[in-house]
Amino acid sequence: MKIFPTAAIKRIDAYTIEHEPVSSLLLMERAAAALARATLGKYKNSRFAVFAGPGNNGGDALAVARMLAVAGCEAAVWLIFPTDKLSPDCASNLQSLQAMAAGGLFPLALHRVTDSFTPLSLPADTVIIDGLFGSGLTRPVEGLYAAVIDYINGLPNEVVAIDIPSGLMGEDNSSNGTAIVKATVTYTLQFPKLSMLFAENAPYVGDFQVLDISLSKEAMDNEPTPYGMIMPAAMSSLLSKRAKHAHKGNFGRALLIAGSEGMAGASVLAARGALRSGVGLLTVCVPRCNNEIVQRSVPEAMTIPCASETHISTLPATDKYSAVAVGPGLGQAPATEQALLALIDTCTAPMVVDADALNILARHKEYLARLPQGSILTPHIGEFTRLAGSCGNSYTRLQRAMAMARENNICIVLKGAYSAVVTPQGDVSFNTTGNAGMATGGSGDTLTGILLALLAQGLPASSAARLGVYIHGLAGDIAAEKIGETALIASDIIDALPAAWRGVSAG
């Protein structure tokens, strides 16, 4: 599924209107019908308070209010327009609503607010519908509109946002004010808006659901965008059936460099993640203190103990391996740092760089350009900040990741609730699987192992990264379904990998 910037959404709307053909008013009616169905499905037999602005988002809200009233729901509408200017389609829907209210046949009340807003006393069971502004907003909300938003946010009522919470911009919210509606649920039209996927906007977006309003498929196919969502069908297509006479050598030789004193668990989790993801042969390079732990915990893996007892200090030659991963539990001892830099200079196999390997790399940023072609970096927010500097917000962070991936010909996985896979071409795919229970120690180590296995089996970095984050999240969802989010640990994710792989293969 593509995600379009707001300027592209306008072009898709215009193309749909011109080529379907359909009037803009009828397209608004189509959107309102989808919004009303979703709202009634969640809040059947509720009463509604609808707040509409002067633009097309307000027109959507007025049309939704009309449909809710026709369905027999009590609806009160407040149209906020201090400039006395309405978009043509909003004005048309206002006329329809006025005629309905004047007829007195439906449970509908209409109020117009042009100068000041007097706070209302709404029953706690009234559902608020936010239709003040859409995703095309370009400046912070102020004045009368801000007062209405502050009022809405001060109530305990459930809030439905139309397309996007009012006050939230479609992409970059770095210049936002404080007046942003905090929605319980956002019904977004045709595709998510980019800003809805950013962590700092979660308190405003709430849960979101995408509603199909049948915009032109041709327009969506032809409109370029660097952003998209990782969908199940695309993941299934990345898997190939194993040949009947295949042997372990056909599925890659992987080298995992991990662990330090007290951090053997990271090595074990990454190794188990790799082995549960189809790698043919796995070797784990560990400090001597961890060697027996890894051999006992992961008997399917071979080990190479390095010279140091407590940390990685020397590394084997990498020429016989099809992929290398480094970082889980690694530590940042000076000898480890020198070994990592030497590895980057000599390794030709694609690498997965995670955890402390990223922290070391952040002190030697010139080595980013020396990473082998097809390498994947897997930073969380803190690690990426050390690599790229303070970003301030998720949009800026994403833009820097896109630039870094292009400049260094690498793939970057920005880990989070919607992990973003950034390719060397600057394209971004947001993951659709996973849950908050996966925010637990060792979860990232498991992902490193999965990615290592996929690279070792010959998948290109971009495909391996998309498939890896998807299957990691899917395994987490399967585990959470079984034991709940609170009790979930990284080993549960690994234990659920077989079911996750079966699910993707079946899909």
C-alpha positions as CSV (number, residue, x, y, z in Angstrom):
1,M,0.0,0.0,0.0
2,K,1.4,3.4,-1.0
3,I,1.5,6.4,1.3
4,F,1.2,9.7,-0.4
5,P,2.2,13.2,0.6
6,T,-0.7,15.6,0.8
7,A,0.3,17.3,-2.5
8,A,0.0,13.9,-4.2
9,I,-3.3,13.2,-2.6
10,K,-4.8,16.4,-4.2
11,R,-3.6,15.2,-7.6
12,I,-5.1,11.8,-7.1
13,D,-8.4,13.4,-6.0
14,A,-8.3,15.6,-9.1
15,Y,-7.6,12.7,-11.4
16,T,-10.4,10.7,-10.0
17,I,-12.9,13.6,-10.4
18,E,-11.7,14.2,-14.0
19,H,-11.4,10.6,-15.3
20,E,-14.1,8.6,-13.4
21,P,-15.7,11.1,-13.9
22,V,-17.3,12.1,-10.7
23,S,-18.0,15.6,-9.2
24,S,-16.0,16.7,-6.2
25,L,-19.3,16.9,-4.3
26,L,-20.2,13.2,-5.1
27,L,-16.7,12.1,-4.2
28,M,-17.2,13.9,-0.8
29,E,-20.5,12.0,-0.5
30,R,-18.7,8.7,-1.1
31,A,-16.2,9.5,1.6
32,A,-18.9,10.6,4.0
33,A,-20.8,7.3,3.4
34,A,-17.7,5.3,4.3
35,L,-17.1,7.5,7.4
36,A,-20.7,7.1,8.5
37,R,-20.6,3.3,8.1
38,A,-17.4,3.0,10.1
39,T,-18.7,5.4,12.8
40,L,-22.1,3.6,13.2
41,G,-20.3,0.2,13.2
42,K,-18.3,1.3,16.3
43,Y,-20.8,3.6,18.0
44,K,-24.2,2.2,17.1
45,N,-27.1,4.0,18.8
46,S,-24.9,6.7,20.2
47,R,-25.5,10.5,20.1
48,F,-23.0,12.6,18.3
49,A,-21.5,16.1,18.6
50,V,-20.0,17.1,15.2
51,F,-17.4,20.0,14.9
52,A,-16.9,21.1,11.3
53,G,-14.5,23.6,9.8
54,P,-14.9,25.7,6.7
55,G,-13.0,23.5,4.2
56,N,-13.6,20.1,2.6
57,N,-12.8,18.3,5.9
58,G,-15.7,20.3,7.3
59,G,-17.8,19.3,4.3
60,D,-17.1,15.7,5.1
61,A,-18.2,16.3,8.7
62,L,-21.5,18.0,7.7
63,A,-22.3,15.1,5.3
64,V,-21.5,12.5,8.0
65,A,-23.8,14.4,10.4
66,R,-26.6,14.3,7.8
67,M,-26.1,10.5,7.3
68,L,-26.0,9.8,11.1
69,A,-29.3,11.8,11.5
70,V,-30.9,9.8,8.7
71,A,-29.8,6.6,10.5
72,G,-31.8,7.8,13.5
73,C,-28.9,9.0,15.6
74,E,-29.1,12.3,17.6
75,A,-26.6,14.7,16.0
76,A,-25.7,18.2,17.0
77,V,-23.4,20.2,14.7
78,W,-21.2,23.2,15.3
79,L,-19.8,24.8,12.2
80,I,-16.8,26.9,13.0
81,F,-16.0,29.6,10.4
82,P,-14.7,32.9,11.7
83,T,-13.9,34.3,8.2
84,D,-17.4,33.6,6.8
85,K,-15.8,31.7,3.9
86,L,-16.7,28.1,3.1
87,S,-15.3,25.8,0.4
88,P,-17.9,25.2,-2.3
89,D,-18.5,21.6,-1.3
90,C,-18.7,22.5,2.4
91,A,-21.3,25.2,1.5
92,S,-23.3,22.8,-0.5
93,N,-23.4,20.3,2.4
94,L,-24.4,23.1,4.8
95,Q,-27.4,23.9,2.6
96,S,-28.5,20.2,2.7
97,L,-28.0,20.1,6.4
98,Q,-30.0,23.4,6.9
99,A,-32.9,22.0,4.9
100,M,-32.9,18.8,6.9
101,A,-32.8,20.7,10.2
102,A,-35.6,23.0,9.1
103,G,-37.8,20.1,8.2
104,G,-37.7,18.9,11.8
105,L,-38.0,15.2,10.7
106,F,-34.6,14.1,12.0
107,P,-32.8,14.4,15.4
108,L,-30.5,17.2,14.1
109,A,-29.4,20.5,15.5
110,L,-27.1,23.0,13.7
111,H,-25.1,25.8,15.4
112,R,-22.8,28.3,13.6
113,V,-19.9,29.8,15.4
114,T,-18.2,32.8,13.9
115,D,-16.5,34.8,16.6
116,S,-16.1,33.1,20.0
117,F,-16.8,29.6,21.3
118,T,-18.7,29.1,24.6
119,P,-17.8,25.7,26.1
120,L,-20.7,23.3,26.1
121,S,-21.9,20.7,28.6
122,L,-21.9,17.4,26.7
123,P,-22.9,14.1,28.2
124,A,-20.0,11.8,28.7
125,D,-21.6,9.2,26.4
126,T,-21.7,11.7,23.4
127,V,-19.3,10.8,20.7
128,I,-17.4,13.8,19.3
129,I,-16.6,13.9,15.6
130,D,-13.7,16.1,14.6
131,G,-14.0,17.6,11.1
132,L,-12.2,20.9,11.6
133,F,-9.2,20.5,9.4
134,G,-7.7,17.8,7.1
135,S,-4.2,16.6,6.2
136,G,-3.5,19.6,4.0
137,L,-3.0,21.9,7.0
138,T,0.2,24.0,6.6
139,R,0.4,26.1,9.8
140,P,-0.4,25.8,13.5
141,V,-4.0,26.1,14.6
142,E,-4.8,29.4,16.5
143,G,-7.6,31.5,17.7
144,L,-11.2,30.3,17.6
145,Y,-10.2,26.9,16.2
146,A,-7.6,26.4,18.9
147,A,-10.2,27.1,21.6
148,V,-12.5,24.5,20.1
149,I,-9.7,21.9,20.0
150,D,-8.7,22.7,23.6
151,Y,-12.3,22.2,24.6
152,I,-12.5,18.9,22.9
153,N,-9.3,17.7,24.5
154,G,-10.6,18.7,27.9
155,L,-13.6,16.3,27.7
156,P,-13.6,12.6,28.6
157,N,-15.7,11.8,25.5
158,E,-14.6,9.4,22.7
159,V,-13.4,11.3,19.7
160,V,-13.6,10.3,16.0
161,A,-11.2,12.2,13.7
162,I,-12.1,12.5,10.0
163,D,-9.1,11.6,7.9
164,I,-6.6,13.1,10.4
165,P,-6.8,14.7,13.8
166,S,-7.3,18.5,13.3
167,G,-4.1,20.4,13.9
168,L,-1.9,17.5,12.8
169,M,-0.2,18.1,9.4
170,G,0.2,15.3,6.9
171,E,3.9,15.0,6.9
172,D,6.2,17.4,8.8
173,N,4.9,18.5,12.2
174,S,8.1,20.2,13.4
175,S,6.4,23.6,13.5
176,N,3.2,22.4,15.1
177,G,1.5,24.4,17.9
178,T,-0.2,22.8,20.9
179,A,-3.7,22.7,19.5
180,I,-4.1,19.2,18.1
181,V,-7.2,17.0,18.6
182,K,-6.5,13.9,20.6
183,A,-8.6,11.3,18.8
184,T,-9.8,7.9,20.1
185,V,-9.9,6.6,16.6
186,T,-9.0,8.2,13.2
187,Y,-10.9,7.1,10.1
188,T,-8.4,8.0,7.4
189,L,-9.4,8.0,3.7
190,Q,-7.9,5.6,1.2
191,F,-4.4,5.5,2.8
192,P,-2.7,6.4,6.0
193,K,-1.1,9.9,6.2
194,L,2.7,9.8,6.8
195,S,2.5,11.7,10.1
196,M,0.1,9.1,11.6
197,L,3.0,6.6,11.7
198,F,5.3,8.7,13.9
199,A,5.6,7.8,17.6
200,E,5.1,11.4,18.9
201,N,1.8,11.6,17.1
202,A,0.3,8.5,18.6
203,P,-1.5,10.4,21.4
204,Y,-3.4,12.4,18.7
205,V,-4.1,9.6,16.2
206,G,-5.3,6.9,18.6
207,D,-6.2,3.8,16.7
208,F,-6.6,4.4,12.9
209,Q,-8.5,2.6,10.3
210,V,-8.1,3.1,6.5
211,L,-11.4,3.5,4.6
212,D,-11.6,2.7,0.9
213,I,-13.3,5.5,-1.0
214,S,-12.5,4.1,-4.4
215,L,-10.1,6.8,-5.6
216,S,-8.7,6.1,-9.1
217,K,-6.4,3.0,-9.0
218,E,-4.7,4.3,-12.2
219,A,-3.9,7.5,-10.5
220,M,-2.5,5.8,-7.4
221,D,-0.5,3.4,-9.5
222,N,1.0,6.2,-11.6
223,E,1.7,8.7,-8.8
224,P,5.2,8.3,-7.5
225,T,5.9,8.3,-3.7
226,P,8.9,7.0,-1.7
227,Y,6.6,5.8,1.1
228,G,4.6,2.6,1.5
229,M,3.3,-0.1,3.9
230,I,4.6,-3.6,4.0
231,M,1.7,-5.9,3.0
232,P,1.4,-9.7,3.5
233,A,1.0,-10.6,-0.1
234,A,4.3,-8.9,-1.1
235,M,6.1,-10.8,1.7
236,S,4.8,-14.2,0.5
237,S,6.3,-13.5,-3.0
238,L,9.8,-13.1,-1.5
239,L,9.8,-16.7,-0.4
240,S,10.9,-19.5,-2.7
241,K,10.1,-23.2,-2.2
242,R,13.0,-25.3,-1.1
243,A,14.2,-27.8,-3.7
244,K,13.7,-31.4,-2.8
245,H,17.4,-32.3,-3.1
246,A,18.7,-29.1,-1.4
247,H,21.4,-29.4,1.3
248,K,22.5,-27.1,4.1
249,G,25.1,-25.5,1.9
250,N,22.3,-24.1,-0.4
251,F,21.0,-21.9,2.4
252,G,24.0,-19.8,3.3
253,R,26.8,-19.7,5.7
254,A,26.4,-17.0,8.3
255,L,28.8,-15.5,10.8
256,L,27.4,-13.9,14.0
257,I,29.8,-11.8,16.0
258,A,28.2,-11.1,19.4
259,G,28.5,-11.1,23.1
260,S,30.7,-9.9,25.9
261,E,31.0,-10.8,29.6
262,G,27.5,-10.9,31.1
263,M,25.9,-10.6,27.6
264,A,25.9,-14.2,26.4
265,G,22.1,-14.0,26.1
266,A,22.3,-11.6,23.2
267,S,24.4,-14.1,21.3
268,V,22.0,-16.9,22.1
269,L,18.9,-15.0,21.0
270,A,20.4,-13.8,17.7
271,A,21.7,-17.3,16.9
272,R,18.3,-18.9,17.6
273,G,16.6,-16.2,15.5
274,A,18.9,-17.0,12.6
275,L,18.5,-20.7,12.9
276,R,14.7,-20.4,13.0
277,S,14.8,-18.4,9.8
278,G,16.3,-21.0,7.6
279,V,20.1,-20.4,7.5
280,G,22.0,-23.4,6.4
281,L,25.1,-23.1,8.6
282,L,25.7,-20.7,11.5
283,T,28.9,-19.8,13.2
284,V,29.0,-17.6,16.3
285,C,32.2,-15.8,17.2
286,V,32.1,-15.1,21.0
287,P,34.5,-14.2,23.8
288,R,35.8,-17.3,25.6
289,C,33.6,-16.7,28.7
290,N,30.5,-17.2,26.5
291,N,31.6,-20.1,24.4
292,E,30.2,-22.9,26.6
293,I,27.0,-21.0,27.2
294,V,26.3,-20.6,23.5
295,Q,27.3,-24.2,22.6
296,R,25.0,-25.6,25.3
297,S,22.1,-23.2,24.5
298,V,22.3,-23.4,20.7
299,P,23.8,-26.8,19.8
300,E,22.9,-26.3,16.1
301,A,25.4,-23.5,15.8
302,M,29.2,-23.7,15.6
303,T,31.3,-21.4,17.7
304,I,34.7,-19.7,17.3
305,P,36.0,-18.4,20.7
306,C,38.2,-15.4,20.3
307,A,41.4,-14.7,22.1
308,S,40.0,-12.5,24.8
309,E,38.1,-14.0,27.8
310,T,35.6,-11.2,28.3
311,H,35.1,-9.4,25.0
312,I,35.6,-9.7,21.2
313,S,39.1,-8.8,20.3
314,T,40.0,-10.9,17.3
315,L,37.9,-12.1,14.4
316,P,38.1,-14.9,11.9
317,A,38.4,-14.4,8.2
318,T,35.0,-13.8,6.6
319,D,35.6,-14.9,3.0
320,K,33.7,-18.2,3.4
321,Y,30.6,-16.6,4.8
322,S,27.7,-15.3,2.7
323,A,26.6,-12.8,5.4
324,V,27.9,-11.4,8.7
325,A,26.1,-9.9,11.6
326,V,27.8,-7.9,14.4
327,G,26.6,-6.1,17.5
328,P,24.3,-8.0,19.9
329,G,25.8,-7.8,23.4
330,L,29.1,-6.7,21.9
331,G,30.2,-4.1,24.3
332,Q,32.6,-1.2,23.3
333,A,36.0,-2.3,24.6
334,P,38.9,-0.7,22.7
335,A,40.0,-4.0,21.3
336,T,36.4,-4.7,20.1
337,E,36.3,-1.3,18.5
338,Q,39.5,-2.0,16.5
339,A,38.3,-5.4,15.5
340,L,35.0,-4.0,14.2
341,L,36.7,-1.3,12.1
342,A,39.1,-3.9,10.7
343,L,36.1,-6.1,9.9
344,I,34.4,-3.3,7.9
345,D,37.6,-2.7,6.0
346,T,38.1,-6.4,5.0
347,C,34.6,-8.0,4.8
348,T,33.0,-8.3,1.4
349,A,29.8,-10.1,2.5
350,P,26.7,-8.0,3.4
351,M,26.6,-7.2,7.1
352,V,23.9,-6.6,9.6
353,V,25.1,-3.9,12.0
354,D,23.3,-3.6,15.4
355,A,23.5,-2.5,19.0
356,D,27.0,-1.7,20.2
357,A,28.4,-2.1,16.7
358,L,26.3,0.9,15.8
359,N,27.5,2.9,18.8
360,I,31.1,2.2,17.7
361,L,30.3,3.2,14.1
362,A,28.8,6.4,15.4
363,R,32.3,7.4,16.6
364,H,33.8,6.6,13.2
365,K,31.1,7.8,10.7
366,E,33.6,7.7,7.8
367,Y,33.2,3.9,8.0
368,L,29.6,4.1,6.9
369,A,30.8,4.5,3.3
370,R,33.1,1.5,3.7
371,L,30.4,-1.0,4.7
372,P,29.9,-3.9,2.2
373,Q,27.3,-3.5,-0.5
374,G,23.9,-4.8,0.7
375,S,24.5,-4.1,4.4
376,I,21.7,-3.4,6.8
377,L,21.8,-1.1,9.9
378,T,19.2,-1.6,12.6
379,P,19.2,1.4,14.9
380,H,16.6,2.3,17.5
381,I,16.0,6.0,18.1
382,G,18.9,6.5,20.5
383,E,21.4,4.7,18.2
384,F,20.3,6.6,15.1
385,T,20.6,9.9,17.0
386,R,24.2,9.0,17.8
387,L,24.8,8.2,14.1
388,A,23.0,11.2,12.6
389,G,22.7,13.8,15.3
390,S,19.7,15.1,17.2
391,C,16.7,15.0,14.9
392,G,13.9,16.7,16.9
393,N,11.1,14.7,15.4
394,S,10.3,11.5,13.5
395,Y,9.9,13.3,10.1
396,T,13.4,14.8,10.3
397,R,14.8,11.5,11.5
398,L,13.2,9.7,8.5
399,Q,14.6,12.3,6.0
400,R,18.1,11.9,7.5
401,A,17.8,8.1,7.3
402,M,16.8,8.4,3.6
403,A,19.8,10.6,2.9
404,M,22.2,8.3,4.8
405,A,20.9,5.2,3.0
406,R,21.4,6.9,-0.4
407,E,24.8,8.4,0.4
408,N,26.3,5.1,1.7
409,N,24.4,2.6,-0.4
410,I,23.0,0.8,2.7
411,C,19.7,-0.3,4.0
412,I,18.5,1.2,7.3
413,V,15.8,-0.3,9.6
414,L,14.6,2.5,12.0
415,K,13.1,0.3,14.7
416,G,9.8,1.3,16.4
417,A,6.1,0.7,16.4
418,Y,6.0,1.0,12.6
419,S,9.6,0.1,11.9
420,A,10.7,1.9,8.7
421,V,12.8,0.1,6.2
422,V,14.9,2.7,4.2
423,T,16.5,1.4,1.0
424,P,19.6,2.7,-0.8
425,Q,17.2,4.2,-3.4
426,G,15.6,6.3,-0.6
427,D,12.3,4.4,-0.5
428,V,10.6,3.7,2.8
429,S,8.4,0.8,3.8
430,F,6.6,0.9,7.1
431,N,6.0,-2.4,8.9
432,T,2.4,-3.5,9.6
433,T,3.1,-6.2,12.2
434,G,4.2,-6.2,15.8
435,N,2.9,-5.0,19.2
436,A,4.0,-3.2,22.3
437,G,4.9,-6.5,24.1
438,M,7.9,-6.7,21.8
439,A,9.5,-3.7,23.6
440,T,11.6,-6.0,25.7
441,G,15.2,-6.9,26.0
442,G,16.5,-9.3,23.4
443,S,13.8,-8.5,20.8
444,G,16.3,-6.5,18.7
445,D,18.9,-9.3,18.9
446,T,16.3,-11.7,17.6
447,L,15.6,-9.4,14.6
448,T,19.4,-9.3,13.9
449,G,19.5,-13.1,13.7
450,I,16.5,-13.1,11.3
451,L,18.1,-10.6,9.0
452,L,21.4,-12.4,9.1
453,A,19.7,-15.6,8.0
454,L,17.8,-13.9,5.1
455,L,21.0,-12.2,3.8
456,A,22.9,-15.4,4.0
457,Q,20.2,-17.2,1.9
458,G,20.8,-14.6,-0.8
459,L,17.9,-12.2,-0.5
460,P,18.8,-8.6,-1.5
461,A,19.2,-6.3,1.5
462,S,15.9,-4.4,0.8
463,S,13.9,-7.6,0.5
464,A,15.6,-9.2,3.5
465,A,14.9,-6.1,5.6
466,R,11.3,-5.9,4.7
467,L,10.7,-9.6,5.1
468,G,12.7,-9.7,8.3
469,V,10.9,-6.9,10.2
470,Y,7.5,-8.3,9.0
471,I,8.2,-11.8,10.1
472,H,9.7,-10.6,13.4
473,G,6.5,-8.5,14.1
474,L,4.2,-11.4,13.0
475,A,6.0,-13.8,15.4
476,G,5.5,-11.2,18.1
477,D,1.8,-10.9,17.3
478,I,1.4,-14.7,17.4
479,A,3.2,-14.9,20.7
480,A,1.1,-12.0,22.2
481,E,-2.1,-13.7,21.0
482,K,-1.1,-16.7,23.0
483,I,0.4,-15.2,26.2
484,G,-0.5,-11.5,26.1
485,E,1.8,-8.5,25.6
486,T,2.8,-8.0,29.3
487,A,4.3,-11.5,29.7
488,L,6.0,-11.5,26.3
489,I,9.8,-12.0,26.2
490,A,12.2,-12.4,23.3
491,S,12.3,-16.2,23.5
492,D,8.5,-16.2,22.9
493,I,9.1,-14.4,19.6
494,I,11.6,-17.0,18.6
495,D,9.3,-19.8,19.6
496,A,6.6,-18.3,17.4
497,L,8.8,-18.0,14.3
498,P,7.8,-21.4,12.9
499,A,4.2,-20.4,12.9
500,A,5.0,-17.0,11.4
501,W,7.0,-18.5,8.6
502,R,4.1,-21.0,7.9
503,G,1.7,-18.0,7.9
504,V,3.7,-16.1,5.3
505,S,4.2,-19.2,3.2
506,A,0.5,-19.9,3.2
507,G,-0.3,-16.3,2.3
